[in-house]
Amino acid sequence: MSLDRHILSFLRALVSSRERKVATAGVVIGILYLLNWSQRKTSAKISLGHRSKKSNKGTVDLEFFKRIIELIKIVVPSWRSLEMFNLVLLSALLIARTLLSISISSVNGRIVKAIVTRDFNLFMKRIIQLAMFAIPASMVNSGLDYLNHKLAIQFRAKMAYYLNQKYLTGLIYYQMSNLDNRIANPDQRFTQDIDKWASCLSNLYSNITKPCLDIFLFSRKLSDLVGAEGPIFIIGWYFLSGIIIKFITPPFGLLTAQEQQNEGLYRACQSDLVNHSEEIAFYRGNDWEKRRINNTLDKIVKHINDILTKRFFMGTFDSMLVKYGATMTSYGVLGLPVFGPNREKYFARIGNDPSSITRDYIRNSSLLINLAKAIGRLVVSYKDLQSLAGYTTLIHEAKVVLEDLANGKYQRTMMEGAVYDQKSRGTYIIADYIKFENVPVVSPNGDLLIERLSFTIKPGMHTFIQGPNGCGKSSLFRILGELWPLFSGTVYKPPMEQLFYIPQRPYLPHGSLREQIIYPHSREQMEKLGYNDEYLENLMRIVRLEDIIEKRGGFEQVEDWNDTLSGGQKQKVAMCRLLYHKPKFAILDECTSAVSMDVEGSIYQHYKDNGITLITVSHRESLLKYHNHILKFDGEGGWNFYTILPDS
C-alpha cells in the first residue's frame, strides 16, 4: 500500500470515528480562544497607546539594536577583554554540548537495539559508553551555568562602574534628582535595573547562540539519516509558528519597563516613610501613607497580574504551536525512513531488521527532539529579547541623561509664565570673597523668589541671614554652591574647598568615628595634611564631645552614627568637621538648633578666632552678637543688606 493510500485511509477513519467530534470541538475552542486573545491584545495596545507615542520602551526595532550595541561596547570594551574571553569560552562549551548530545543520541539508539536483540554483553558495553559521556557532559553543563552567571556579574560590574563614574562626577548626582526630572528614581535605575539588564543580556546570548548551533549541527546530522526533507519540515513548521507568535505577542518589553517604574515608585514611597517618619508621626499621617503605599502596591499587583494573564494566553499558544504542533510534525519526520519515498533503500540497507528500525527510531527521535527544542527556544526567545529591550531602554536613558547633565543640559518642567528658560546662564568667577551681582534667585523650574540680589561678603564680614521660610535663604546657598542654575548675573566666589556647609541635620555616613570628622577626606589624606588622631581629639574637646571617643571605643569604632548619637551630638560632630577643614567661609544653616547656647557661643567664637568668616541662618537672636552684617529677606521678593557692627 502506497503512502498516499495510508494517509487517505487514516483520514477516512478519523472522519468516521468518534474522535471527529473531539477534533471539531477543539478547533472551535481554538478559534474562540484566538478571538479572545486578539481582543485582549488590541485593548492592551489601546491602553498603552498614549505611552507608546512618547516612548518606544520594550520595542524590538532598529533603535533598540542601536542602543544595545552602544551598551555592549561598554560591557565588552575590546576583543582582548576578559568578557570577550569568557564569551569565546562559552561559545566553545556550547559547541561541545551540541556535539556531545549528538554522540549520546547514537549511544541511546545502540542501547535500545541491544535490549531488543537481548544481547546482555553488548548492552553492558553500551551502558559503559554512555557512562563515559556523563563526565564531560556534566562538566560542560556546569561550565555553561558558571559562565552565564560569570558574564552576568561582569556585565553588571562594567555597566555599574561606567554609570557610577558619570553619576558621581561633579554635581551630576545632585542634578539628576533635583534639576532633571526624566528619571524619578535613580537608585532603582543604578541597582536593580542594571542587574536585570546584565542577566537578560548574558542569558540571551546563550539562548540564541546555543539554538543556532543546535539547529545547524542537528539538521546536518538528520539530513544524512532521514534526508534533507526532514529538517526542512521541522524548520518550516517553526518558521510558521514564529510568524504567528510574533503577530500575537503583546509588548512585553514595554510592560516590563512599566513594571520597573512602578517598583521604583513603590520603593520611593517606602523610602519617604523612613526619611520623613518624624514629620509623618507628628501629623499622624500613617493612614494617608498607608493608603498611598497600598495604592502604589495595588498598581504593581494589577500590572503584574495583567502581565501574568498575557503570559498565560501567550504560553497557551506557545504550547500549541511549539510543543504539540511540532510533535505531530516530528512523528511525520520519524516515519520518513519507513513510509517515505526512499523506504525500499532503507529496508534493503538494514535487511528488514526490526531492532535496527528501533535503533534508528530512538537515535533519530533523540536528534529530532534536540532540534525541536533548539528551534523552539529560538522562537520563544523573542519574548526574552523584548524584556532585554525594556531594560536596555531604561539603562540607555540613564546614560543619555548623565551625558546631558555633564554637558550642562537638563530637562525639567518649567512653571507656566517662567521668566527664565533652561538655556539662560549667568557667570561664576573665582575670587577670594563672595559677591552676588544682579543675581535672580530662581528655582530650577523657573519659580522666581528674588528678582535681583546684589551684596558682597569679604573675609571678616560675618553675616547673619534672616527671613521667613520659603523666602530664598537656602536657595541662595544652592546658587552659591552651583547646585541650582545661575540664570543670569554674576557670582564671585572662592573655590569650593574654601567653602563649607553645615545643615541642620548633618550627614553621618556609616563608617568609623574618624571618618565622620574628616569627611570627605580619607585617612591617607588626613595624614598627608599632617594631622593625627590626637589632633582630632583636640577638635572634639573644643566642641565638648571628647567623652564619646572612649565611650564608643575610639576613632576606629564603626557604627550607624545616625542612630547612636543624639541630635546635639550629631551637630557637634558636624561643627568639629568644620574645624578640621578650616575653610575661609562657613555656611551654618540652623546647625546649632540642638546645642546649648553656652557651647554654641564657645564654638562660634572659636571659629572667628581661627579666621573663618561666618554666614549663618538661624532663628536664635543670641547669635547676632557674633556677626557684623545682616542680610534680611521680607518673604515677598524684597531684601536688605546692612552693617550692624564694624568688621572684625
Buried (B, 14 or more C-beta within 10 A) or exposed (E): EEBEEEEEEEEEEEEEEEEEEEEEEEEEEEEEBBEEBEEBBEEBEEEBEEBBEEEBBBBBEEBBEEBBEEBBEBBBBEEEBBBEEBBEBBBEBBBBBBBBBBBBBBBBBBBBBBBBBEBEEBBEBBEEBBEEBEEBBEEBEEBBEEBBEBBBEBBBBBBBEBBBEBBEEEBBBBBBBBBBBBBEBBBBBBBBBBBBBBBBBBBBBBBBBBBBBBBBBBBEBBBEBBBEBBBBBBBEBBEEBBEBBEEBBBBBBBBBBBBBBBBBBBBBBEEBBEEEEEEBEEEEBEEEBEEBBEEBBEBBEEBBEBBEEBBEBBBEBBEBBBEEBBEEBBEBBBBBBEEBEEBEEBBEEBEEBEBBBBBBBBBBBBBBBBBBBBBBBBBBBBBBBBBBBBBBBBBBBBBBBBEBBEEEEBEBEBEEEBBBEBEBEBEBEEBEBBBBBEBBBBBBEBEBBBBBBEBBBBBBBBBBBBBEEEBBBBBBBBBBBBBBBBBBBBBBBBEBEBBBBBBBBBEBEEBBBBBBBBBEBEBEEBEEBEBEBEBBBEBBEBBBBBEBBEEBEEBEBEBEBEEBBEEBBBBBBBBBBBBBBBBBBBBBBBBBBBBEEEBBBBBBEBBBEEEBBBBBBBEEEEBBEBBBBBBBBEEEBEBEBEEEEEEE
